[in-house]
Amino acid sequence: MPRRGRSERATLADVARLAGVSPATASKVLNGRSDVGASTREHVLGVMAEIGYMPTAARHEQTRERSIVTMLDIVESRYAGTVLQGILVAATSAQAELLLRLPLDRPISTSRTAARAWMEEQKASGVVGVIALAVAVPDSVLLAADELEVPIVTIDPIDPIESRLVSIGSTNWAGGRSATEHVIKLGHRRIGWIGGPLGSAPSVERFHGYQAALDSAGVTPDRALIRHEAFSVEAGLRHGHDLLALDERPTAIVAGNDEIAVGVLAAAKELHITVPGELSVTGFDDTPQAQWTTPRLTSVRQPLVGMGRMAVETLLGMADGVQPASRHLQLATTLSVRDSTGPAPSPMSNAHDR
């Protein structure tokens, strides 16, 4: 096997193909992992030497100087904190430094020249990739990253899934459907929805799951019970008040995330509406706060820590030339049933004066 020139430098994927092993095995050999047989290790190392494979300087000589940039704008949320926990654990395990950044300012997000200069600066400082946590990635940054071969992985992308990006998420549609089916099985038929912004792909997917569950049960959605705004306690409190003040108020509210659900619980408490006696509430994410509310919140569990870990592992693999099996990876959701949901109240018990 001839050695390649600089212009056609071998990748780890080339090593895996020529050695007849998976990219994951080739990556383990490169990282000195112990869970690879001695003969396989020797064979893969031989192929690396034969074709002149040279890992990146950060990987090969200065492992501890590799850096990962994570961009986010919701540091204070339980959701972001839990995902960051997974990112930090995985980055620490890989001996990579984790750098946090707020969304990029306007010149970088709108100017190709400014975006390329920023990306060159990141790469020169040892950054091997960027994770975008629930924030949009501007086209200027996408182009610069592509030109400079800096991989970007998104977690719960705000924009509809961008074909140029690798994304990590959960089965949002299935989660929205399972939460709605849960309250339908409890006898509820007037089921409200309070979700995040319509520009958020995860929120829209969850809403479509809510709609699918209603349609499957033969329940006609009432537009008066549907709200979209922000993933915040304040939005849940405000829209919760509005829905619960209706002459025909909902007996259940499916929230687009746990923070919205917490706001709904607060609205119910202020209006002296019992949960789950008169109103059932579900959340989404199953963040730690779901078990701190009164009553404890029924919520769709996203594997948030696992999403963070997968993002780092995928990103570092891409930095080594290993492309993921799919560009849009989804982890399964499950419903954690707790105390905030119960049987639908009888029509008489739901009657009220305003």
KEDRENLO-155595 format. One record per residue: residue in one letter; x, y, z of N, C-alpha, C in turn. Coordinates in steps of 0.05 Angstrom, whole numbers, padded with zeros to 5 digits, always signed. Atoms other than C-alpha are relative to their C-alpha. Layout:
BEGIN
AXYZXYZXYZ
...
***
This chain:
BEGIN
M+00017-00024+00000+00000+00000+00000+00018+00025+00000
P-00017-00023+00002+00033+00065-00022-00008+00021+00021
R+00006-00022-00018+00039+00123+00025-00013+00023-00016
R+00014-00022+00013-00004+00183+00010+00015+00026+00004
G-00012-00027-00002+00019+00254-00002-00016+00017+00019
R+00014-00018-00018+00000+00313+00041-00028+00008-00010
S+00025-00009+00010-00056+00332-00006-00022-00021+00002
E+00020+00022-00003-00090+00264+00004+00006-00016+00025
R-00007+00012-00026-00075+00251+00077-00020-00021+00008
A+00017+00022-00008-00103+00185+00101-00017+00007+00024
T+00017-00004-00023-00161+00186+00150-00003-00025+00016
L+00004+00023-00017-00179+00140+00206-00020-00019-00013
A+00019+00017+00014-00237+00115+00163+00015-00017-00021
D-00016+00015+00019-00185+00094+00110+00014-00023+00015
V-00013+00021-00016-00147+00056+00164-00019-00023+00006
A+00020+00020-00007-00210+00020+00186-00007-00018-00024
R+00008+00014+00024-00229+00001+00115+00023-00019-00009
L-00022+00016+00010-00160-00025+00096+00007-00023+00020
A-00006+00020-00020-00152-00062+00162-00023-00020+00004
G+00023+00018-00003-00221-00094+00156-00012+00000+00027
V+00013-00003-00026-00245-00068+00223-00019+00023-00001
S+00018-00023-00002-00298-00019+00245+00015+00025+00007
P-00012-00025-00008-00282+00055+00252+00003+00003+00030
A-00002-00002-00030-00296+00048+00327+00024-00016+00010
T-00024+00016-00008-00243-00007+00333+00025+00015-00007
A-00024-00015+00007-00192+00035+00295+00004+00023+00019
S-00002-00022-00019-00208+00093+00341+00010-00009+00027
K-00009+00011-00026-00198+00049+00403+00030-00006-00001
V-00029+00005+00002-00129+00028+00377+00015+00026+00001
L-00013-00026+00000-00111+00101+00365+00002+00011+00028
N+00001-00011-00027-00131+00118+00436+00012-00018+00021
G-00013+00018-00018-00095+00059+00467-00019-00014+00019
R+00019+00014-00017-00158+00027+00494+00007-00029+00004
S-00008+00028-00008-00149-00040+00529-00019-00021-00011
D+00020+00019+00008-00212-00072+00500+00003-00007-00030
V-00006+00008+00028-00179-00090+00433+00021-00022+00002
G-00019+00023+00000-00144-00157+00421+00028+00008-00010
A-00028-00007+00007-00068-00156+00415+00005-00003-00030
S-00005+00005+00028-00068-00185+00344-00014+00022-00017
T+00015-00021+00014-00121-00135+00321+00015+00026+00002
R-00014-00025-00005-00082-00078+00352+00025+00001-00018
E-00025+00001+00016-00017-00099+00317-00007+00004-00029
H+00008-00002+00028-00053-00106+00251-00008+00029-00008
V+00009-00028+00005-00086-00037+00255+00023+00019+00000
L-00024-00017-00001-00021-00004+00276+00017-00004-00024
G-00015+00006+00024+00013-00038+00218-00011+00015-00024
V+00013-00014+00022-00038-00009+00169+00005+00030+00002
M-00005-00028-00004-00029+00060+00200+00028+00008-00010
A-00028-00005+00008+00046+00056+00189+00003-00003-00030
E-00003+00006+00029+00039+00027+00119-00011+00023-00017
I+00012-00020+00017-00006+00082+00092+00008+00029+00009
G-00009-00026-00009+00027+00138+00131-00021+00017+00014
Y+00022-00015-00014-00033+00155+00174+00012+00016+00023
M-00009-00018-00021-00019+00215+00218-00024+00012+00014
P+00022-00013-00014-00070+00234+00272+00005+00030+00002
T-00003-00028-00004-00083+00307+00286+00020+00004+00022
A-00020-00006-00020-00030+00340+00328-00012-00001+00028
A+00013+00000-00026-00079+00350+00384-00005-00028+00010
R+00006+00028-00008-00097+00276+00385+00026-00015+00005
H-00023+00017+00001-00028+00248+00372+00021+00008+00021
E-00022-00009-00017+00019+00291+00413-00009+00015+00025
Q+00007-00017-00022-00019+00337+00459-00030-00005+00007
T+00027+00008-00005-00082+00300+00478-00014+00019+00019
R+00012-00016-00021-00095+00343+00539-00006+00029-00010
E+00005-00026+00010-00095+00406+00496-00023+00002-00020
R+00024-00001+00017-00155+00387+00455-00022+00015+00014
S+00022-00015-00012-00214+00433+00466-00025-00004-00016
I+00026+00001+00013-00288+00430+00451-00015+00025+00008
V+00017-00023-00006-00331+00492+00446-00029-00008+00000
T+00029+00004-00002-00403+00487+00470-00013+00027+00000
M+00015-00025+00002-00449+00544+00449-00028-00005+00011
L+00026+00002-00012-00512+00555+00490-00009+00027+00010
D+00009-00026-00011-00556+00611+00515-00020-00004+00023
I+00019+00006-00021-00597+00577+00570+00014-00014+00024
V-00016+00012-00021-00545+00563+00623-00016-00005+00026
E+00014+00002-00026-00594+00574+00680-00021-00022+00001
S+00021+00020+00000-00643+00520+00658+00010-00027+00010
R-00007+00027-00009-00644+00450+00689+00006-00017-00024
Y-00005+00015+00025-00647+00422+00618+00029+00004-00008
A-00027-00005+00009-00582+00456+00598+00021-00011+00019
G-00019+00010-00020-00548+00439+00663+00004-00030-00001
T-00001+00029+00001-00565+00365+00657+00015-00009-00025
V-00015+00007+00025-00541+00361+00584+00030+00006+00003
L-00028-00008-00004-00477+00398+00603+00014-00020+00018
Q-00012+00021-00017-00465+00346+00657+00011-00023-00017
G-00009+00021+00018-00461+00293+00603+00023+00008-00018
I-00022-00011+00016-00417+00337+00559+00026+00001+00016
L-00024-00002-00016-00369+00350+00616+00012-00026+00007
V-00010+00027-00007-00364+00277+00637+00014-00012-00023
A-00013+00012+00024-00349+00255+00566+00025+00015-00008
A-00024-00016+00006-00300+00312+00554+00023-00007+00019
T-00021+00006-00020-00263+00297+00618+00011-00028-00005
S-00009+00027+00006-00260+00223+00601+00018-00001-00024
A-00017-00001+00025-00230+00241+00533+00023+00018+00004
Q-00022-00018-00005-00181+00289+00566-00001+00024-00018
A+00003-00023+00017-00209+00347+00527-00010+00023+00017
E+00009-00024-00015-00219+00418+00554-00027+00009-00012
L+00027-00009+00008-00291+00444+00552-00002+00030+00003
L+00002-00029+00000-00302+00516+00533-00030+00007-00006
L+00028-00008+00004-00371+00549+00540-00001+00027-00013
R+00003-00025+00014-00393+00604+00494-00030+00007-00003
L+00027-00009+00007-00456+00646+00487-00003+00001-00030
P+00003-00002+00029-00486+00651+00417+00017+00022-00011
L-00019-00018+00012-00440+00687+00370-00013+00027-00006
D+00011-00026+00005-00448+00762+00361-00005+00005-00029
R+00010-00005+00027-00476+00794+00299+00022-00001-00022
P-00019+00001+00022-00412+00805+00258+00008-00028-00008
I-00008+00028+00006-00392+00732+00264-00023-00016-00012
S+00023+00015+00010-00462+00706+00251-00010+00009-00027
T+00009-00011+00026-00472+00749+00189+00021+00003-00021
S-00022-00004+00019-00404+00758+00158+00017-00025-00004
R-00016+00024+00005-00367+00701+00124+00029+00005+00008
T-00027-00006-00007-00301+00737+00134+00005-00001+00031
A-00002+00001-00029-00313+00747+00209-00003-00028+00011
A+00004+00028-00009-00338+00676+00217+00025-00017-00005
R-00024+00016+00006-00277+00647+00183+00023+00008+00019
A-00021-00009-00018-00230+00690+00226-00004-00012+00028
W+00006+00011-00027-00266+00666+00289+00006-00030+00000
M-00005+00029+00001-00263+00593+00267+00030-00006-00001
E-00029+00004+00002-00189+00599+00249+00013+00004+00028
E-00010-00005-00027-00176+00628+00318-00006-00023+00019
Q+00007+00024-00016-00213+00570+00351+00018-00023-00006
K-00016+00023+00008-00175+00518+00311+00029+00004+00008
A-00028-00005-00007-00108+00551+00324+00005-00004+00030
S-00003+00003-00029-00122+00548+00399-00005-00029+00010
G+00003+00028-00007-00134+00473+00397-00028-00011+00000
V+00027+00009+00001-00209+00470+00387-00003-00020-00023
V+00003+00020+00021-00226+00406+00349-00029-00003-00009
G+00028+00001+00008-00301+00416+00344-00018+00017+00017
V+00019-00017-00014-00363+00454+00365-00026-00015+00004
I+00026+00011-00006-00426+00431+00400-00019+00023+00004
A+00020-00021-00003-00487+00475+00392-00024-00011+00015
L+00021+00011-00017-00536+00463+00449-00025+00017-00001
A+00026-00013+00003-00607+00484+00429+00003+00029-00009
V-00003-00026+00013-00581+00544+00390+00004-00004-00030
A-00003+00001+00029-00582+00559+00316+00029+00005-00008
V-00027-00004+00010-00517+00555+00277-00001+00016-00025
P+00002-00017+00023-00510+00613+00228+00014-00013-00025
D-00012+00010+00025-00495+00597+00155+00029+00007-00003
S-00028-00009+00003-00431+00637+00158+00019-00018+00016
V-00016+00017-00016-00405+00593+00214+00001-00028-00012
L+00001+00027+00013-00427+00529+00178+00020+00000-00023
L-00018-00001+00023-00388+00551+00116+00029+00000+00009
A-00027-00002-00010-00326+00569+00156+00009-00027+00012
A-00007+00026-00012-00328+00503+00194+00005-00021-00021
D-00004+00019+00022-00335+00464+00130+00026+00004-00015
E-00025-00006+00014-00277+00500+00096+00024-00007+00017
L-00023+00006-00017-00232+00490+00156+00000-00028+00013
E+00002+00027-00009-00255+00419+00170-00003-00002+00031
V+00006+00001-00029-00280+00434+00241-00028-00011+00003
P+00027+00012-00002-00339+00388+00257-00017+00015+00019
I+00020-00012-00018-00402+00415+00288-00022-00020+00005
V+00022+00018-00008-00454+00373+00326-00020+00017+00015
T+00021-00015-00014-00520+00402+00348-00016-00019+00018
I+00018+00015-00018-00563+00379+00407-00026+00015+00001
D+00027-00013+00001-00638+00393+00401+00001+00026-00016
P-00003-00024+00016-00628+00441+00343-00026+00017+00000
I+00023-00018+00000-00673+00502+00346-00013+00001-00028
D+00010-00001+00027-00680+00506+00270-00008-00028-00008
P+00006+00026+00012-00712+00450+00230+00027-00014-00008
I-00025+00014+00003-00659+00396+00222+00015+00007-00025
E-00017-00010+00022-00603+00423+00179+00016-00024-00011
S-00012+00024+00012-00578+00370+00130+00030+00001+00001
R-00029-00001-00001-00507+00396+00135+00011-00006+00027
L-00009+00004-00027-00504+00384+00209-00007-00028+00011
V+00006+00024-00015-00500+00322+00252-00015+00009+00025
S+00016-00008-00023-00554+00327+00305-00005-00023+00019
I+00007+00019-00021-00567+00292+00371-00025+00009+00013
G+00025-00007-00012-00637+00291+00399-00013-00025+00012
S+00015+00023-00010-00691+00247+00427-00025-00003-00018
T+00024+00005+00016-00755+00218+00399-00022+00019+00010
N+00019-00020-00010-00794+00282+00410-00029-00005-00007
W+00027+00005+00009-00855+00263+00369-00012-00023+00017
A+00010+00023-00016-00862+00196+00406-00004+00009+00029
G+00003-00010-00028-00852+00232+00473-00026+00016+00003
G+00024-00016-00001-00907+00283+00458-00025-00018-00002
R+00023+00018+00003-00953+00227+00437-00004-00016+00025
S+00003+00017-00024-00939+00183+00498-00012+00016+00023
A+00011-00017-00022-00954+00241+00547-00030+00004-00005
T+00029-00005+00006-01020+00256+00511-00016-00026+00003
E+00014+00025-00002-01040+00183+00506-00004-00008+00029
H+00002+00006-00029-01027+00176+00581-00025+00013+00012
V+00023-00014-00012-01079+00229+00599-00026-00008-00013
I+00024+00010+00014-01127+00203+00546-00009-00026+00014
K+00007+00026-00013-01124+00134+00579-00012+00005+00028
L+00011-00007-00026-01141+00169+00645-00028+00012-00003
G+00027-00010+00005-01206+00193+00613-00002+00029-00008
H+00001-00028+00007-01187+00264+00595-00006+00004-00030
R+00006-00006+00028-01215+00294+00531+00005+00030-00006
R-00008-00028+00004-01206+00369+00540+00029+00003+00010
I-00029+00002-00006-01130+00368+00536+00014+00024-00013
G-00014-00023+00010-01091+00433+00530+00029-00006-00007
W-00028+00002+00007-01023+00443+00500+00013+00028+00004
I-00017-00024-00002-00971+00496+00521+00028-00008-00007
G-00026+00008+00010-00907+00489+00481+00019+00023-00003
G-00020-00020+00006-00844+00526+00463-00005+00014-00026
P+00004-00016+00024-00834+00571+00403-00004-00018-00025
L+00005+00015+00025-00859+00548+00335+00025-00002-00017
G-00025+00002+00014-00789+00560+00309+00019-00022+00010
S-00016+00021-00012-00762+00504+00353-00009-00027-00011
A+00006+00027+00012-00758+00437+00317-00010-00020+00021
P+00009+00019-00021-00763+00396+00382-00028+00006+00010
S+00026-00007-00010-00824+00435+00405-00022-00007-00020
V+00019+00006+00021-00859+00427+00338-00005-00031-00001
E+00003+00029+00001-00845+00352+00338-00017-00010+00023
R+00016+00008-00023-00874+00345+00408-00029+00007-00004
F+00028-00008+00005-00936+00384+00388-00013-00018-00021
H+00011+00018+00019-00945+00339+00328-00007-00027+00012
G+00006+00025-00015-00942+00279+00375-00025+00003+00016
Y+00025-00006-00014-00996+00311+00417-00024-00001-00019
Q+00022+00000+00020-01039+00322+00355-00006-00029-00009
A+00004+00027+00010-01028+00250+00332-00015-00017+00021
A+00013+00015-00021-01050+00222+00399-00030+00007+00001
L+00028-00008+00000-01114+00263+00398-00015-00011-00024
D+00012+00010+00025-01128+00243+00326-00006-00030+00002
S+00003+00028-00002-01117+00170+00341-00023-00008+00019
A+00021+00006-00020-01166+00174+00400-00027+00012-00009
G+00025-00012+00009-01218+00211+00358-00008+00025+00014
V+00006-00024-00014-01212+00274+00398+00007+00024-00018
T-00004-00023+00017-01220+00339+00359+00015+00022+00016
P-00014-00021-00014-01167+00390+00380-00015+00026+00002
D+00013-00026-00004-01195+00455+00408+00022+00021-00001
R-00021-00020+00004-01153+00513+00382+00003+00019+00024
A+00000-00018-00023-01172+00553+00444+00018-00012+00022
L-00016+00013-00021-01132+00503+00486+00030-00003-00008
I-00027+00003+00011-01067+00508+00445+00015+00026+00001
R-00017-00024-00003-01011+00557+00461+00029-00007-00007
H-00028+00003+00006-00940+00566+00436+00014+00026+00008
E-00015-00025-00006-00889+00614+00466+00029-00007+00006
A-00028+00004-00008-00825+00599+00505+00002-00023+00019
F-00005+00021-00019-00795+00543+00545+00007+00012+00027
S-00006-00014-00025-00802+00581+00610-00022-00004+00020
V+00020+00000-00021-00837+00580+00677-00021+00022-00004
E+00018-00023+00003-00865+00649+00662-00021-00005-00021
A+00020+00006+00021-00898+00625+00597-00020-00020+00010
G+00019+00020-00011-00928+00565+00633-00020+00013+00019
L+00018-00014-00019-00955+00610+00688-00021+00017-00014
R+00018-00018+00014-00985+00661+00641-00022-00016-00016
H+00019+00014+00017-01017+00612+00592-00016-00020+00017
G+00015+00017-00019-01037+00566+00650-00023+00015+00011
H+00022-00017-00010-01077+00623+00679-00021+00004-00021
D+00019-00005+00022-01109+00637+00612-00018-00024-00005
L+00016+00024+00006-01130+00565+00599-00018-00008+00023
L+00016+00008-00023-01155+00553+00669-00022+00020+00007
A+00021-00020-00004-01197+00617+00666-00023-00004-00021
L+00021+00005+00021-01237+00590+00606-00025-00011+00013
D+00025+00011-00010-01310+00574+00617+00000-00030-00001
E-00004+00029+00002-01294+00504+00592+00030-00005+00001
R-00029+00003-00003-01225+00496+00620+00009-00029-00006
P-00010+00027+00004-01181+00436+00604+00001-00015+00026
T-00004+00017-00023-01178+00378+00651+00028-00011+00001
A-00028+00009+00001-01107+00362+00629+00015+00020-00018
I-00017-00017+00016-01050+00404+00602+00027-00015-00005
V-00026+00012+00008-00991+00374+00564+00019+00023-00006
A-00019-00022+00003-00931+00420+00570+00024-00009-00017
G-00023+00006+00017-00873+00424+00521+00026-00004+00014
N-00023+00006-00016-00821+00421+00576-00007+00002+00030
D+00006+00000-00028-00815+00416+00651-00004+00028+00011
E+00003-00027-00011-00807+00491+00662-00028+00011-00005
I+00028-00008+00006-00873+00505+00627-00019-00014+00020
A+00017+00015-00018-00905+00450+00669+00001+00012+00029
V-00003-00012-00026-00878+00482+00733-00017+00026+00002
G+00016-00024+00001-00911+00547+00712-00030-00006+00001
V+00028+00008+00000-00977+00511+00700-00008-00008+00029
L+00006+00008-00028-00974+00480+00770-00003+00024+00018
A+00003-00025-00016-00963+00549+00799-00026+00014-00005
A+00025-00013+00007-01022+00577+00761-00024-00015+00013
A+00022+00016-00012-01067+00520+00786-00001+00006+00030
K+00000-00006-00029-01045+00533+00858-00011+00027+00006
E+00011-00027-00005-01060+00607+00852-00030+00002-00004
L+00029+00000+00005-01129+00592+00825-00015-00021+00017
H+00012+00020-00018-01142+00539+00878-00012-00024-00015
I+00009+00023+00016-01149+00484+00826+00019-00023+00008
T-00016+00022-00010-01125+00417+00853+00012-00017-00022
V-00014+00018+00019-01074+00374+00817+00008-00025+00015
P+00013+00006+00025-01088+00319+00798-00031-00002+00002
G+00028+00004-00003-01159+00321+00826-00017+00014-00022
E+00015-00015+00021-01185+00375+00778+00016+00005-00025
L-00017-00005+00023-01126+00382+00731+00024-00019+00000
S-00024+00016+00003-01072+00334+00705+00020+00016-00016
V-00021-00015+00013-01005+00363+00682+00023-00019-00007
T-00024+00015+00008-00948+00330+00643+00021+00020-00009
G-00023-00016+00010-00879+00358+00628+00016-00016-00021
F-00017+00013+00020-00823+00340+00581+00029+00007+00007
D-00029-00001-00007-00748+00328+00596+00006-00018+00024
D-00004+00014-00025-00756+00296+00665+00026+00009+00013
T-00023-00012-00014-00704+00343+00694-00003-00006+00030
P+00002+00006-00029-00688+00335+00769-00023+00015+00013
Q+00021-00015-00013-00739+00389+00786-00027-00014-00002
A+00026+00014+00003-00795+00342+00763-00007-00015+00026
Q+00005+00014-00025-00787+00305+00829-00001+00019+00024
W+00000-00019-00022-00784+00369+00871-00026+00015+00001
T+00025-00015+00000-00852+00397+00851-00020-00013+00018
T+00022+00011-00016-00915+00389+00891-00026+00004-00016
P-00009+00028-00001-00944+00343+00867+00023-00005-00019
R-00023+00008+00018-00886+00307+00834-00010-00002-00028
L+00009-00004+00028-00889+00318+00759+00003-00025-00016
T-00002+00020+00021-00906+00265+00708+00014+00013-00024
S-00015-00014+00021-00856+00279+00652+00012-00021-00019
V-00013+00017+00020-00828+00250+00588+00030+00002+00004
R-00029+00001-00006-00757+00229+00603+00017+00000-00025
Q-00021+00000+00020-00703+00250+00554+00026-00009+00013
P-00026+00007-00012-00635+00218+00565+00020+00023-00004
L-00015-00025+00004-00604+00287+00573+00030-00004+00004
V-00028+00006-00004-00538+00263+00602+00011-00016-00023
G-00009+00016+00023-00533+00211+00548+00003+00015-00026
M-00002-00017+00024-00546+00263+00494+00026+00016+00001
G-00025-00015-00003-00488+00304+00521+00024-00017-00006
R-00023+00018+00004-00441+00245+00523+00002-00008-00030
M+00000+00008+00028-00462+00222+00453+00011+00023-00018
A-00009-00023+00016-00449+00292+00425+00030+00002+00001
V-00029-00002-00003-00378+00293+00452+00013-00024-00015
E-00011+00023+00013-00363+00222+00429-00002+00001-00030
T+00003-00002+00029-00391+00235+00360+00018+00022-00011
L-00017-00022+00009-00354+00301+00354+00029-00008-00002
L-00028+00008+00000-00287+00272+00373+00006-00021-00021
G-00003+00019+00022-00298+00214+00325+00002+00014-00026
M-00001-00015+00025-00312+00263+00269+00027+00015-00003
A-00026-00014+00001-00249+00302+00287+00022-00020-00009
D-00020+00020+00008-00211+00236+00276-00007-00013-00027
G+00007+00010+00026-00245+00224+00209-00021-00021-00001
V+00021+00021-00001-00299+00176+00232-00027+00013-00001
Q+00026-00011+00003-00367+00196+00207-00021-00018+00014
P+00020+00016-00014-00428+00174+00248-00017-00016-00020
A+00016+00017+00017-00473+00120+00221-00024+00015-00011
S+00022-00017+00009-00530+00171+00216+00006+00029+00007
R-00004-00029-00005-00529+00247+00212-00020+00011+00021
H+00020-00009-00019-00590+00252+00257-00006-00022+00019
L+00001+00021-00020-00584+00210+00319-00022+00007+00021
Q+00021-00004-00020-00644+00201+00365+00001-00021+00021
L+00001+00019-00023-00646+00170+00434-00029-00002+00009
A+00028+00005-00007-00710+00139+00460-00009+00015+00024
T+00013-00013-00024-00757+00175+00508-00018-00020+00014
T+00018+00016-00016-00797+00143+00563-00017+00018+00018
L+00018-00017-00017-00855+00169+00606+00004-00008+00029
S-00002+00004-00029-00842+00177+00680-00026+00009+00013
V+00026-00007-00011-00911+00174+00713+00003+00005+00030
R-00002-00006-00028-00915+00209+00780-00028+00010+00010
D+00025-00007-00015-00968+00247+00821-00016+00022-00013
S+00015-00023+00011-00989+00304+00775-00021-00008-00020
T+00021+00010+00018-01034+00261+00732-00018-00020+00014
G+00020+00018-00011-01098+00225+00751-00025-00001-00017
P+00025+00003+00015-01167+00205+00727-00013+00027-00005
A+00014-00024+00007-01207+00259+00692-00023+00005+00020
P+00022-00005-00018-01256+00294+00739-00027-00003-00014
S+00026+00002+00011-01330+00284+00729-00009+00028-00010
P+00009-00027+00009-01366+00340+00691-00010+00018+00022
M+00010-00017-00022-01399+00363+00755+00022+00012+00016
S-00021-00010-00017-01334+00369+00793+00017+00020-00015
N-00016-00019+00016-01303+00409+00736-00016+00026-00005
A+00016-00024+00003-01360+00460+00736+00011+00021+00019
H-00010-00021-00017-01339+00527+00764-00012+00027-00009
D+00010-00027+00006-01361+00600+00768+00023+00019-00003
R-00021-00021+00005-01321+00659+00743-00012+00027+00007
***
